[in-house]
Amino acid sequence: MKLEWKGVMPAVTTKFTKEDKLDLKLFEHNLRAQIDAGVTALILGGTLGEASTLSKAEKNTLTDTAVEVADGRVPIIVNIAEQTTRGAIKAAKRAERHGASGLMMLPPMRYKATDYETVSYFKAVAENTDLPIMVYNNPVDYGVEVSLDMFDELLKYDNIQAVKESTRDLTNVTRLRNRFGERLKILCGVDTLALESLLLGAEGWVAGLVCAFPAETVAIYSLAKAGKIGEALAIYRWFMPLLELDISPQLVQNIKLAEVATGLGSEHVRKPRLPLQGTERERVLKVIEAGLKSRPILPEYKSLNREV
């Protein structure tokens, strides 16, 4: 399926049963809610997807399930987060075999690669797959920044097409646009900077709290791109305390707790992660409860012109 790098792309959570097996029924329920809300793609196996705890067989099952549920309505993107170049190439080929339409790629895991090594890593995968690639640029959490000069090298490959911009530096959106024009599609990867990034010219939003609040997330994007800034801003201001749950080491637990509150998930995580406890759990629940009590009535957003 053709992939366009724009719109809201949820980094979906992986659903588990209390026996620590994949909960495919609940996974499918959440995916359908995302598609019904108007997302433009589904991203599997990111940080929110607890990918580091999943076996290859589980990743394949999740991809197969998502492709079946999507049924051609939205493309499926699989995250690549591997320790070796060989492993990344194999993961890309597996994703392609199982029906993925695109890849999101982190730099090498664990080892802090040099600029030259990072570029070589991305190039090697690009040379071994036909799938379009979005580079995940998150130096805050992963210690490696893909600079503009590095993108100069990477964009020599036609299938390296987009960046998940998570540097936390809003001016980087403008730097990327000034340097590369429309050649590099920009998607915001930080929930609390999403509206600002969209107004600066980002084409899309790789979102986290969308897992629990899909309609509100897509409404913000659609309203912003239709020039209805005031309406988008009102929803965004309501959403901000919830969006801040995404910028935490416990983002998986936070967002899964929000999914429980909206009927779109369970709290089950895979060890070593554990559900939130004590005062932190109480704090997060208060944020979620306050958001639900003041949840806005959304304007009609699905029919808006969302061309970027």
PyMOL commands that set and color helices and strands:
alter all, ss='L'
color gray80, all
select helices_A, chain A and resi 24-37+51-53+56-70+85-97+115-127+139-142+148-154+171-183+191-200+209-211+214-225+229-246+251-261+278-293
alter helices_A, ss='H'
color red, helices_A
select strands_A, chain A and resi 7-10+42-44+76-80+102-105+133-137+160-165+185-188+204-207
alter strands_A, ss='S'
color yellow, strands_A
deselect
rebuild
show_as cartoon
